[in-house]
């Protein structure tokens, strides 16, 4: 069973920064696409950012210019650098790794991000 462990969440003031990490247990981490998602109370889970195994990235419009997704395959880790945080970024953030068109699709347990003064 693949295990994903997120970390780096916490409480931050508006305008602040956090960096989330997602560590995968599979040695084949490099072949997976990785995504970050978030779910705020009472709302559906939404896509935040994704990075393919080739390094191509995509972002939700709401975070473009503020968040950066990256990966270090040697460390089996993906990152989400979040700058200029806003209260509306408050949510539980989840990491996902998957191989498209297969049943290889795994989720982490989530990490809470709270943006508040």
N, C-alpha and C positions, 0 to 999 in steps of 0.2 A: 504494500500500500504506500502510495506517495504521500509524503507529509510536507506541508507548507507552513512555515512559521513566520507570521508578521510581527514586527516590532516598530517602535518609534513614535507611536501615538502619544497623545497627552493633551494638556490644557495649554493654550497659547492665546495671547492677546491679538486682537485684530491688527493686521499688518505684519505679524510675526511669521516665522518659518518653522517648518518641521521636515524631517526626512524619514520616510517610511522605508523599511527593509522587508524583503520577503526571501527567505532562504528555503530552497528546495532540497529534498532528500535524494532525488534521483541523480545518478552520475551522468545521465543523458539530458540534463537540464538544457543544454545548448540547442536541442532540437525542438523545444517547446516555444510556442508563442506565450507571452506573459501579459496579463492585463491587471489593472487596478480598477476596482469598482467601489461604490459607496452606497450606503443606505441610511437615510435620515429617518427619524421617528415618523411613522405614519406615511412614509413614501416608499415607492418601489426602488429596488436596487437599480443604479444607473452606472453606465460606463464612464470612467474618468480618463483613462489613458491606456494605450496598449503599445507593446513593442514586439515585433515579429522576431523569429529566430535569425532573420537577416539584418535586424537592427532598424527596420522601418518603424516609425512611430506615428501615432495618431492621438488626438486629444479631443475631449468634449469642448464645445465652444466656450463653456463657462469657465474653463481653467486654462485656455490657451494663453500663453505669455506669462503665466504665473507658475505652472507646474511643469516639471521635466521628468520624464521616465527614462530610466537607463538600466543596463544590465551588465553584470560581470560574470561571464560563464565559468571562469576558473573558480570563482567563489560560490557558484550556483545561487546567485543572489540577484534580485531585481530591486530597484530603488524607485521611490517617488519623492522627488524634491518639491516641496510645496512652499512657495513664497507669497508674500502679500495676501496672507490668509484673511478670509472674510467670515463673519458669523454663519453665513449660508453654506460654508464648507463643512460645518459641523455634521458628523456622521460616523458610522462605523465603516472603516475602509477594509476591503477584502482583496486579497491577491488571488489570481487565477492563473493556472498554467494549463495549456492544452496543445494538442496537435490537431490541426484542422482535418475534418473528414475522418476522424477516428473517434473511438470512445475514450480516448485519453484526455480527461478533463478533471482537474483537481482544484479544490478551494482551500484557502486557509481559514483560520478561525475568526479572523477579523481583529482590528485594533481601533480603539475609539480615538477620534480626533474631535476636540471641543475648542471652538474659537469664541472667546468671550472676554469681556473686560471685567 
